């Protein structure tokens, strides 16, 4: 094993650098379940801050007394926070530094609410991929994100389409 293989400098050179990145188009496999960890425990502060930051005045996110009288009996985590976190949890493993652009989100649903103190876990399945016909060195990847709480209950789903670099084209 050479010094380079061990990440050690050779002949006074700098050490080998391994940069964290997502997967290139060529490395992404259809049908594989990519489990994104760690999970993210959502706090009251997260929910109130995000809700205020985005100017969403929905009482279901902000007013504990009013929400107590609603069907779930408590405040709900802002669904846009849930969606952003579900997508965000996939970035390090799939698209960090390998995405050209996000093309769209479809089929977004929230089958069960997320509550303060719940932990969100996300899994992604690549459901389709194809090389771009108009952008050499890039491919279109469609993935389905599923967010579950700590009990395995699905709290969010979304299909996301991204334009991704191929490994050889991205330098």
RAQUIHU-V674767 format. One record per residue. N is the residue number from 0. RES is the residue in three letters. PHI is phi in radians with two decimals (* if undefined). PSI is psi in radians with two decimals (999 if undefined). Layout:
[[N;RES;PHI;PSI] [N;RES;PHI;PSI]]
//
This chain:
[[0;UNK;*;2.22] [1;UNK;-1.36;2.80] [2;UNK;-0.98;-0.61] [3;UNK;-1.11;-0.66] [4;UNK;-1.14;-0.44] [5;UNK;-1.59;-0.01] [6;UNK;1.37;0.26] [7;UNK;-1.73;2.64] [8;UNK;-1.18;2.58] [9;UNK;-2.16;2.43] [10;UNK;0.92;0.65] [11;UNK;1.38;0.05] [12;UNK;-1.23;2.92] [13;UNK;-1.26;2.72] [14;UNK;-1.15;2.70] [15;UNK;-1.11;2.40] [16;UNK;-1.90;2.26] [17;UNK;-1.95;1.97] [18;UNK;-1.67;2.28] [19;UNK;-1.17;2.39] [20;UNK;-2.69;2.92] [21;UNK;-1.40;-2.87] [22;UNK;-1.68;2.50] [23;UNK;-1.34;2.81] [24;UNK;-0.80;-0.79] [25;UNK;-1.13;-0.44] [26;UNK;-1.60;-0.30] [27;UNK;-1.36;2.34] [28;UNK;-2.02;2.35] [29;UNK;-1.19;2.50] [30;UNK;1.44;-0.17] [31;UNK;-1.38;2.45] [32;UNK;-1.63;2.03] [33;UNK;-1.70;1.95] [34;UNK;-1.64;2.09] [35;UNK;-1.66;2.10] [36;UNK;-2.34;2.62] [37;UNK;-1.40;2.96] [38;UNK;-1.29;3.10] [39;UNK;-2.28;1.95] [40;UNK;-1.38;2.17] [41;UNK;-1.63;2.23] [42;UNK;-1.79;2.90] [43;UNK;-1.03;-0.72] [44;UNK;-1.07;-0.73] [45;UNK;-0.97;-0.85] [46;UNK;-1.16;-0.82] [47;UNK;-1.16;-0.73] [48;UNK;-1.12;-0.85] [49;UNK;-1.08;-0.75] [50;UNK;-1.08;-0.78] [51;UNK;-1.20;-0.74] [52;UNK;-1.04;-0.64] [53;UNK;-1.66;0.14] [54;UNK;1.05;0.56] [55;UNK;-1.62;1.86] [56;UNK;-1.60;0.29] [57;UNK;-1.00;2.12] [58;UNK;-1.07;-0.46] [59;UNK;-1.06;-0.34] [60;UNK;-1.76;-0.40] [61;UNK;-2.02;-0.50] [62;UNK;-1.92;1.72] [63;UNK;-1.11;-0.72] [64;UNK;-1.14;-0.82] [65;UNK;-1.13;-0.77] [66;UNK;-1.10;-0.51] [67;UNK;-1.06;-0.48] [68;UNK;-1.59;0.04] [69;UNK;-1.65;2.97] [70;UNK;-0.93;-0.59] [71;UNK;-1.59;-0.15] [72;UNK;1.28;0.16] [73;UNK;-2.86;2.98] [74;UNK;-1.19;2.62] [75;UNK;-1.84;2.55] [76;UNK;-1.20;2.36] [77;UNK;-0.91;2.18] [78;UNK;-1.12;-0.49] [79;UNK;-1.22;-0.57] [80;UNK;-1.13;-0.77] [81;UNK;-1.04;-0.84] [82;UNK;-1.07;-0.81] [83;UNK;-1.08;-0.64] [84;UNK;-1.26;-0.71] [85;UNK;-1.02;-0.85] [86;UNK;-1.14;-0.79] [87;UNK;-1.03;-0.65] [88;UNK;-1.12;-0.37] [89;UNK;-1.51;-0.28] [90;UNK;-1.07;-0.92] [91;UNK;-1.00;-0.67] [92;UNK;-1.46;-0.53] [93;UNK;-2.00;-0.73] [94;UNK;-2.18;0.00] [95;UNK;-1.05;1.91] [96;UNK;1.35;0.01] [97;UNK;-2.05;-0.03] [98;UNK;-1.61;2.49] [99;UNK;-1.60;-0.82] [100;UNK;-2.87;2.62] [101;UNK;-1.48;2.26] [102;UNK;-1.69;-0.48] [103;UNK;3.00;2.83] [104;UNK;-2.17;2.35] [105;UNK;-2.40;2.97] [106;UNK;0.89;0.73] [107;UNK;-1.39;2.27] [108;UNK;-2.55;2.71] [109;UNK;-2.27;1.44] [110;UNK;-1.21;-0.31] [111;UNK;-2.62;2.48] [112;UNK;-1.25;2.74] [113;UNK;-1.81;2.38] [114;UNK;-2.00;2.80] [115;UNK;-0.95;2.36] [116;UNK;1.59;-0.22] [117;UNK;-1.27;2.65] [118;UNK;-1.89;2.25] [119;UNK;-1.73;2.21] [120;UNK;-2.09;2.43] [121;UNK;-2.16;2.47] [122;UNK;-2.22;2.58] [123;UNK;-2.24;2.38] [124;UNK;-2.09;2.24] [125;UNK;-1.40;2.07] [126;UNK;-1.76;-0.28] [127;UNK;-2.85;2.56] [128;UNK;-2.64;2.55] [129;UNK;-2.72;2.62] [130;UNK;-1.21;2.53] [131;UNK;-1.24;2.38] [132;UNK;-1.46;-0.29] [133;UNK;-1.97;-0.16] [134;UNK;-2.27;1.57] [135;UNK;-0.98;2.45] [136;UNK;1.45;0.16] [137;UNK;-2.36;2.69] [138;UNK;-2.41;2.76] [139;UNK;-1.81;2.21] [140;UNK;-2.12;2.25] [141;UNK;-1.93;2.23] [142;UNK;-2.24;2.67] [143;UNK;-2.00;2.09] [144;UNK;-1.67;2.40] [145;UNK;-2.25;2.14] [146;UNK;-1.81;2.34] [147;UNK;-2.23;2.62] [148;UNK;-1.43;-3.11] [149;UNK;-1.08;-0.30] [150;UNK;-1.69;0.07] [151;UNK;1.48;0.10] [152;UNK;-1.36;2.27] [153;UNK;-1.23;2.15] [154;UNK;-1.95;-0.26] [155;UNK;-2.80;2.54] [156;UNK;-2.45;2.55] [157;UNK;-2.79;2.48] [158;UNK;-1.70;2.37] [159;UNK;-2.29;2.33] [160;UNK;-2.01;2.28] [161;UNK;-2.26;2.60] [162;UNK;-1.66;2.14] [163;UNK;-2.10;2.62] [164;UNK;-1.31;2.56] [165;UNK;-1.48;2.76] [166;UNK;-1.09;-0.77] [167;UNK;-1.21;-0.51] [168;UNK;-1.44;-0.37] [169;UNK;-1.68;2.01] [170;UNK;-2.15;999]]
//
